[in-house]
Amino acid sequence: MGISIMQKSYCLKTILLLALTVSFISPAVSHELGLQLYSVRHQMEKDIPNTFAEISNWGLKIVEGGGNHYGLSAENFRNELIKNDLQIVSVDTSFEEVRDNPMAVVYKARYFGSRYATFYWIPHDGKKGFTIQDAKGAVKAMNNAGKILKANGITLQYHPHGYEFLPHQGGTILDYMLQHTKHAAFQMDVFWVKQAGMDPTALLQQYPGKFLSLHLKDRLKGTQNSTDYKAVVEANVVLGTGDVGISSVVAEAKKQGIRYFFIEDESSRVMIQVPESIKYLKQLDNLSH
């Protein structure tokens, strides 16, 4: 497997900057509550420094992202994070990168000081839907890449988006994936679990230890379920005001020892709603940040 110039650059920069970034990449992260940067994608398109400053003002220290640098070089993007005391705990990757070049995922995760690498989509025929054959191919790729990442101190995660809940042998295709993935983990987006008509708390209880992080996102009451990855982004509401059952999810996740909880809000009201969601989570007395 060849190493591209970009991959060599990631590796070289990691070595050169290691002495300057020990505190940034330290595994002893004390904060559990963070933000998925996709939430503020529109804000980052206009002004990354001020967006990161606002996240820091919310009291958050950890984020998830890094797949899109919004016009900045990887180095400048990372420097802006450091300036605002933000750490990418989980770096974004893709199924194609996981399948075809897992070492590229390792280099990217190491560069940002991330302990997790997460991908969010498995390519499939939209007309036929996600099939068991798609799932088997994904599981094979996850197990293969997961071993390589694990050997390099990185945990691979897959983030389901609801299309995996189609029926299969008395359960769902996601059941198959959860049962056959041995060298990678999963990240639960509670919104998409609910959108597929499932109970996020019950799924956590059914598969303890399989989900190592969460996307906390609440859904407007009355929203129609679907398993085709279609939902109105404005159905994202302040945590605790929707129908997902956030308090129950957080309590179960805390019980299982899940460490990282990333707020994600895709609505146009994100800058108003996220502080309210943080306030709600603090009232639960289940998360610190």
C-alpha positions as CSV (number, residue, x, y, z in Angstrom):
1,M,0.0,0.0,0.0
2,G,1.6,3.3,-1.1
3,I,1.8,6.5,1.0
4,S,0.7,9.7,-0.7
5,I,2.4,13.0,-0.4
6,M,-0.5,14.3,1.7
7,Q,-0.1,11.3,4.1
8,K,3.6,11.9,4.4
9,S,2.9,15.5,5.2
10,Y,0.5,14.5,7.9
11,C,3.1,12.2,9.4
12,L,5.9,14.6,9.2
13,K,3.9,17.5,10.8
14,T,2.9,15.1,13.6
15,I,6.5,14.4,14.4
16,L,7.6,18.0,14.1
17,L,4.8,19.3,16.3
18,L,4.7,16.5,18.9
19,A,6.8,18.4,21.4
20,L,4.6,21.4,21.1
21,T,1.3,19.6,21.4
22,V,1.6,17.1,24.3
23,S,-1.2,18.7,26.3
24,F,-3.4,18.9,23.2
25,I,-3.2,15.2,22.4
26,S,-3.0,13.9,25.9
27,P,-5.3,10.9,26.5
28,A,-6.4,12.3,29.8
29,V,-9.3,14.4,28.5
30,S,-11.5,15.4,31.4
31,H,-14.5,16.6,29.4
32,E,-17.3,14.5,28.1
33,L,-19.5,17.0,26.4
34,G,-18.6,18.3,22.9
35,L,-19.9,19.5,19.6
36,Q,-20.0,17.9,16.2
37,L,-18.6,20.7,14.0
38,Y,-21.1,19.9,11.2
39,S,-23.6,21.8,13.4
40,V,-21.8,25.1,12.7
41,R,-20.9,24.3,9.0
42,H,-22.5,27.5,7.7
43,Q,-20.8,29.6,10.4
44,M,-17.4,28.0,9.6
45,E,-17.9,28.8,5.9
46,K,-17.9,32.5,6.8
47,D,-15.6,32.8,9.8
48,I,-13.7,29.9,11.3
49,P,-11.8,31.8,14.1
50,N,-15.0,33.4,15.5
51,T,-17.0,30.2,15.2
52,F,-14.3,28.3,17.2
53,A,-14.2,31.2,19.7
54,E,-18.0,30.9,20.2
55,I,-17.8,27.2,20.8
56,S,-15.1,27.8,23.4
57,N,-17.3,30.5,25.0
58,W,-20.0,27.9,25.4
59,G,-17.6,26.1,27.7
60,L,-16.9,23.2,25.4
61,K,-13.4,21.8,25.0
62,I,-13.9,18.9,22.7
63,V,-15.3,18.6,19.2
64,E,-15.7,16.1,16.4
65,G,-14.9,16.9,12.8
66,G,-11.8,17.7,10.7
67,G,-13.1,16.1,7.5
68,N,-13.7,19.6,6.0
69,H,-11.3,22.5,6.6
70,Y,-13.5,25.1,5.0
71,G,-10.8,26.6,2.8
72,L,-8.0,26.5,5.4
73,S,-5.0,24.2,5.2
74,A,-5.0,21.3,7.7
75,E,-2.3,23.1,9.6
76,N,-4.1,26.4,9.9
77,F,-7.4,24.6,10.8
78,R,-5.6,22.8,13.5
79,N,-3.9,26.0,14.8
80,E,-7.3,27.7,15.1
81,L,-8.5,24.8,17.2
82,I,-5.5,25.1,19.5
83,K,-5.9,28.9,19.8
84,N,-9.4,28.3,21.2
85,D,-8.4,25.3,23.4
86,L,-10.5,22.9,21.3
87,Q,-9.5,19.3,20.7
88,I,-10.8,17.0,17.9
89,V,-11.4,13.8,19.9
90,S,-13.0,12.1,16.9
91,V,-11.8,12.9,13.4
92,D,-14.1,12.5,10.4
93,T,-13.3,10.0,7.7
94,S,-15.1,8.2,4.9
95,F,-16.1,4.6,4.1
96,E,-13.9,4.8,1.0
97,E,-10.9,5.9,3.0
98,V,-11.5,3.2,5.6
99,R,-11.8,0.5,3.0
100,D,-9.0,1.6,0.7
101,N,-6.4,3.3,2.8
102,P,-6.8,2.9,6.5
103,M,-3.3,4.2,7.2
104,A,-4.4,7.6,5.8
105,V,-7.1,7.5,8.5
106,V,-4.4,6.8,11.1
107,Y,-2.2,9.7,9.9
108,K,-5.2,12.1,10.0
109,A,-6.2,11.0,13.4
110,R,-2.7,11.4,14.8
111,Y,-2.3,14.8,13.2
112,F,-5.3,16.1,15.0
113,G,-4.6,14.2,18.2
114,S,-7.8,12.2,17.9
115,R,-8.4,8.8,19.6
116,Y,-11.4,8.0,17.4
117,A,-12.0,8.1,13.6
118,T,-15.7,8.1,12.5
119,F,-17.4,7.6,9.2
120,Y,-21.0,8.3,8.5
121,W,-22.1,6.8,5.3
122,I,-21.9,3.5,3.5
123,P,-22.5,3.8,-0.3
124,H,-25.5,1.9,-1.6
125,D,-28.2,2.0,-4.3
126,G,-30.8,4.5,-3.2
127,K,-33.5,2.8,-5.2
128,K,-32.9,-0.7,-3.8
129,G,-32.0,0.5,-0.4
130,F,-29.3,-0.7,2.0
131,T,-28.9,-4.5,1.6
132,I,-27.4,-7.2,3.6
133,Q,-24.7,-7.5,0.9
134,D,-23.9,-3.8,1.5
135,A,-23.7,-4.5,5.2
136,K,-21.4,-7.6,4.8
137,G,-19.0,-5.6,2.6
138,A,-19.0,-2.8,5.2
139,V,-18.4,-5.2,8.1
140,K,-15.4,-6.7,6.3
141,A,-13.9,-3.3,5.6
142,M,-14.5,-2.2,9.2
143,N,-12.9,-5.3,10.7
144,N,-9.9,-5.0,8.4
145,A,-9.4,-1.3,9.0
146,G,-10.3,-1.5,12.7
147,K,-7.4,-3.9,13.3
148,I,-5.0,-1.5,11.6
149,L,-6.3,1.6,13.5
150,K,-6.3,-0.3,16.8
151,A,-2.7,-1.2,16.3
152,N,-2.0,2.5,16.0
153,G,-4.0,3.6,19.0
154,I,-7.1,4.7,17.1
155,T,-10.6,3.3,17.5
156,L,-12.7,3.2,14.3
157,Q,-16.4,4.0,14.6
158,Y,-19.4,3.8,12.3
159,H,-22.3,6.2,12.7
160,P,-25.6,4.7,11.4
161,H,-28.1,7.1,9.7
162,G,-31.3,5.0,9.8
163,Y,-31.2,3.2,6.5
164,E,-29.6,0.2,8.3
165,F,-32.8,-0.6,10.2
166,L,-34.4,-2.4,7.3
167,P,-35.5,-5.9,8.3
168,H,-33.2,-8.9,8.2
169,Q,-33.8,-12.4,9.7
170,G,-36.1,-11.4,12.4
171,G,-34.1,-8.3,13.3
172,T,-32.5,-5.5,11.3
173,I,-29.5,-5.1,9.1
174,L,-27.9,-3.0,11.8
175,D,-28.3,-6.0,14.2
176,Y,-26.2,-8.0,11.7
177,M,-23.6,-5.3,11.7
178,L,-23.4,-4.9,15.4
179,Q,-23.1,-8.7,15.9
180,H,-20.4,-9.2,13.3
181,T,-18.2,-6.2,13.7
182,K,-15.4,-7.3,16.0
183,H,-12.6,-4.8,15.5
184,A,-14.5,-1.5,15.3
185,A,-17.2,0.3,17.3
186,F,-20.3,2.3,16.6
187,Q,-21.5,5.8,17.4
188,M,-25.2,6.3,18.1
189,D,-27.0,9.3,16.7
190,V,-30.1,9.2,18.8
191,F,-32.1,11.3,16.4
192,W,-31.6,8.9,13.5
193,V,-32.4,5.9,15.7
194,K,-35.6,7.6,16.7
195,Q,-36.3,8.6,13.1
196,A,-36.1,4.9,12.1
197,G,-38.9,4.2,14.6
198,M,-36.5,2.6,17.2
199,D,-35.9,3.4,20.9
200,P,-32.3,4.7,21.5
201,T,-32.2,3.7,25.1
202,A,-33.4,0.2,24.3
203,L,-30.8,-0.2,21.6
204,L,-28.1,0.8,24.0
205,Q,-29.3,-1.7,26.5
206,Q,-29.5,-4.4,23.8
207,Y,-25.9,-3.8,22.8
208,P,-23.9,-2.6,25.8
209,G,-20.3,-1.8,24.9
210,K,-20.9,-1.5,21.1
211,F,-21.6,2.2,21.1
212,L,-18.6,4.2,22.4
213,S,-19.9,7.7,21.7
214,L,-23.2,9.5,21.1
215,H,-24.6,12.3,19.0
216,L,-27.2,14.0,21.2
217,K,-29.9,15.5,19.0
218,D,-33.6,15.8,19.8
219,R,-36.5,15.6,17.3
220,L,-39.6,17.7,17.0
221,K,-42.6,15.9,18.5
222,G,-44.9,14.7,15.7
223,T,-42.1,14.1,13.2
224,Q,-42.9,11.2,10.8
225,N,-40.5,8.2,11.0
226,S,-38.5,7.0,8.0
227,T,-35.7,4.7,7.2
228,D,-34.4,6.4,4.0
229,Y,-32.1,9.1,5.6
230,K,-34.7,11.8,5.0
231,A,-35.7,14.2,7.7
232,V,-36.2,18.0,7.8
233,V,-33.2,19.6,9.5
234,E,-35.5,22.1,11.2
235,A,-36.9,19.1,13.1
236,N,-33.8,19.4,15.3
237,V,-34.9,21.0,18.5
238,V,-33.3,21.9,21.9
239,L,-32.4,18.8,23.8
240,G,-35.1,17.7,26.2
241,T,-37.9,19.3,24.2
242,G,-38.4,16.6,21.6
243,D,-39.5,13.0,21.5
244,V,-36.1,11.2,21.6
245,G,-36.0,10.8,25.4
246,I,-32.7,12.4,25.9
247,S,-32.6,12.1,29.7
248,S,-33.2,8.3,29.5
249,V,-30.5,8.0,26.8
250,V,-27.9,10.0,28.8
251,A,-28.7,8.0,32.0
252,E,-28.2,4.7,30.2
253,A,-25.1,5.8,28.4
254,K,-23.6,7.1,31.7
255,K,-24.4,3.8,33.3
256,Q,-22.5,2.0,30.5
257,G,-19.5,4.3,30.9
258,I,-19.8,6.0,27.5
259,R,-17.4,8.8,27.6
260,Y,-18.1,11.2,24.7
261,F,-21.4,13.0,24.1
262,F,-21.4,15.2,21.0
263,I,-24.2,17.7,20.6
264,E,-25.3,18.0,17.0
265,D,-27.9,20.5,15.8
266,E,-28.4,20.8,12.0
267,S,-31.1,23.5,12.3
268,S,-30.9,27.1,11.3
269,R,-31.3,27.9,15.0
270,V,-28.1,26.2,16.0
271,M,-26.4,29.2,17.6
272,I,-29.4,29.8,19.8
273,Q,-30.3,26.2,20.5
274,V,-26.9,24.7,21.4
275,P,-26.4,26.9,24.6
276,E,-30.0,25.9,25.6
277,S,-29.1,22.2,25.0
278,I,-25.9,22.6,27.1
279,K,-28.0,24.2,29.9
280,Y,-30.4,21.3,29.8
281,L,-27.6,18.7,30.0
282,K,-26.1,20.4,33.0
283,Q,-29.4,20.3,34.7
284,L,-29.4,16.5,34.2
285,D,-26.3,16.3,36.4
286,N,-25.1,13.5,34.1
287,L,-22.5,15.3,32.0
288,S,-19.6,17.6,32.8
289,H,-17.8,19.9,30.4
